[in-house]
Amino acid sequence: LLHLVLGLPVLFAQDSFRKRALRLLGKPTNLQLFSFPWFIIAFMMVSAYPYINKTAASWVSVFGYLFLLRSVIWFWFPKFVSPKIKHALKSAYGMTVVGLLLVAVGVLFGYLGYKVY
């Protein structure tokens, strides 16, 4: 659900989302702050692996490890990541790709949470 909440504004309100995201994610210090909640979410996903249905376990563990890797990179290398985020946010194509990926992950997790369990 979190990915849908983040992905839909990226797709449908790109200008206002871009303005706010550049203000928040444009600074390396803010990236380090935003990496902590994602680290907690990713750690919970990875640690819940034994309790997950085998159908969804591979999806949840793959995305959990990807989110864990992303949060560690955002925390330890914010000066490397910040220009790349700014570049992606400034282009309409980058915003559309990020929005579609967020919506796709949100729909996948919603399906796994509703149908598999």
C-alpha atoms as one frame of an Amber mdcrd trajectory, in Angstrom:
protein
   0.000   0.000   0.000   2.899   2.346   0.754   4.208   1.971  -2.785   0.812
   2.812  -4.253   0.563   5.881  -2.031   3.997   7.012  -3.230   3.625   5.925
  -6.857   0.299   7.484  -7.797   1.327  11.095  -7.038   4.505  10.518  -9.046
   2.385   9.562 -12.055  -0.474  12.040 -11.791   0.996  15.117 -10.059   4.545
  15.153 -11.343   5.216  18.885 -11.027   4.190  19.255  -7.395   5.781  15.925
  -6.450   9.006  16.933  -8.196   9.136  20.219  -6.290   8.657  18.557  -2.915
  10.911  15.604  -3.655  13.766  17.814  -4.837  13.471  19.852  -1.661  13.460
  16.749   0.553  15.743  14.329  -1.276  18.107  16.865  -2.793  20.174  17.113
   0.375  22.471  14.249   1.406  21.532  14.622   5.075  17.859  14.099   4.280
  18.709  10.972   2.311  20.334   9.530   5.392  17.214  10.310   7.425  14.900
   8.754   4.832  17.029   5.631   4.615  16.325   4.635   8.218  12.563   3.865
   7.891  13.241   1.969   4.669  15.910  -0.026   6.474  13.418  -0.976   9.202
  10.793  -1.998   6.625  13.337  -4.025   4.650  14.665  -5.697   7.784  11.129
  -6.673   8.788  10.505  -8.118   5.315  13.701 -10.160   5.386  13.230 -11.341
   8.966   9.638 -12.450   8.256  10.819 -14.925   5.623  10.200 -18.119   7.681
   6.589 -17.116   8.354   5.625 -16.325   4.780   3.766 -18.643   2.424   6.120
 -20.317  -0.071   4.331 -18.683  -3.003   5.108 -15.186  -1.786   8.361 -15.874
   0.045  10.607 -15.442  -2.954   9.025 -12.125  -3.969   9.087 -10.719  -0.464
  12.666 -11.799   0.193  13.953 -10.445  -3.142  12.313  -7.063  -2.626  13.315
  -7.069   1.042  16.975  -7.525   0.159  16.733  -4.881  -2.588  15.175  -2.392
  -0.164  17.808  -3.276   2.422  20.588  -2.671  -0.101  19.009   0.606  -1.191
  18.672   1.900   2.344  22.290   1.009   3.160  23.514   2.757  -0.007  21.391
   5.825   0.778  22.781   5.918   4.316  26.469   5.333   3.590  26.819   7.092
   0.214  24.352  10.013   0.181  26.677  12.335  -1.758  26.893   9.754  -4.536
  23.145   9.086  -4.656  21.835  12.646  -4.295  22.869  13.882  -7.790  21.402
  10.760  -9.368  18.081  11.301  -7.611  18.059  14.950  -8.688  18.711  13.925
 -12.288  15.924  11.321 -12.226  13.467  13.772 -10.687  14.185  16.519 -13.205
  13.237  14.423 -16.239   9.616  13.537 -16.982  10.696  10.125 -18.281  12.505
   9.313 -15.036   9.481  10.334 -12.979   7.183   8.177 -15.088   9.454   5.133
 -14.808   9.796   5.546 -11.035   6.029   6.009 -10.675   5.260   2.914 -12.730
   7.754   0.835 -10.768   6.297   1.988  -7.457   2.749   1.240  -8.594   3.781
  -2.176  -9.941   5.466  -3.135  -6.662   2.453  -1.846  -4.730   0.041  -3.898
  -6.844   2.260  -6.987  -6.498   2.449  -6.693  -2.716  -1.267  -5.951  -2.538
  -2.018  -9.075  -4.558   0.311 -11.204  -2.455  -1.190  -9.885   0.757  -4.802
 -10.339  -0.376  -4.808 -13.531  -2.440  -1.934 -15.601  -1.086  -2.744 -15.139
   2.580
